[in-house]
Amino acid sequence: MSQKIIVTGGAGYIGSHTCVALIEAGFEVVVFDNLSNSTTASLDGVARITGTRPEFINVDCADIAALRAAFAAHRDAVGVIHFAAYKAVGESVEKPLLYYRNNLGGLINVLDLMREFDVPNIVFSSSATVYGVPDTLPVTEETPLQPATSPYGATKVMGENIIRDAVRAYPQLRATLLRYFNPIGAHPSAEIGELPNGVPNNLMPYITQTAAGIRECLNIFGDDYDTPDGFCVRDYIDINDLARAHVAALRHMLNGADGVGTFNLGTGRGASVMELVNAFRTATGVDVPYKIAARRAGDVPAIWANADLAARVLNWHATVPLGETLASAWRWQKQVSGIK
Ligand code: UFG
């Protein structure tokens, strides 16, 4: 019989791709999502890709009574992948209490109910944001964390600490903290992908929406950073690769790894904003009009991952070439926008 995994936020961008990876790996998937920033159309996409539609429960992780009922119905689950959270850096500065209540309240409820129903394993969505502006590059999991630059970032640092303390106190729990670098791209089928609400904050959807003519012009935030070409550098990781890492993390815990594991999920390579724009043109043949704009407050000049630990311990590494990832992002945008 297949093992059951609860995926909170499973209708979202990373969640839906992880549903595909889990189903393809033979797991049974139950999605808990309040659809605050997603729709169940993503689960239809998962069904078209895999032939299996995950069971869906419309539930808010911040609502402990509703979440308890959902857990009670799935107490046979062997693990939880906890994606459900707010993720807009700027909004978190405007509405810090909303972010703390939702992201940390939701996590605490999930951990409490895992104890109550004896669900032992959790995978937590952390972020490279915990490294702040790092002193050395690339960053390893040992690189000292820096004070968070936004309430959103603070919820990731605090979320990691809450989980570490919980696992220390309740040894029946095991956890994997996955520090995502910059996930981009879509499933190669273009059945699922990223669907930002309104004007995208992030670079990749802004590029594809500009290429589609939805946005007039990409604003590149800053060209005078102390980097090889003056543009910010990030580690862009294919969403399907990222999704597979969650399966690897679960397998590692299900095979008996105790305690808390912490892993960077990146390619190990940095690309500048301009390199990404140029690589998009090469991969798709589509030009993206851009102009240089002022630096964006809070941006880290450069960060990329050393992901050796995930390779060694989880037997996971990024595989999809950047050009393929960019082509998948464009295929998805064309599908969304009805472009032939
Ligand atoms: N950028 C632009 N123009 C845009 C959008 C972004 O030039 O319209 C640039 C940014 O300045 C940055 C790079 O593109 O140099 C990437 O920006 P993103 O917003 O796509 O990603 P960030 O690295 O800023 O943010 C990501 C996640 C956050 C997380 C953060 C730090 O989206 O959730 O990494 O880990 F907090």
Boltz pocket constraint, residues with backbone or C-beta under 6 A from the ligand:
constraints:
  - pocket:
      binder: B
      contacts: [[A, 87], [A, 89], [A, 127], [A, 128], [A, 129], [A, 130], [A, 152], [A, 153], [A, 180], [A, 181], [A, 182], [A, 200], [A, 201], [A, 202], [A, 203], [A, 204], [A, 206], [A, 218], [A, 219], [A, 220], [A, 221], [A, 222], [A, 232], [A, 233], [A, 234], [A, 273], [A, 296], [A, 299], [A, 300], [A, 301]]
      max_distance: 6.0
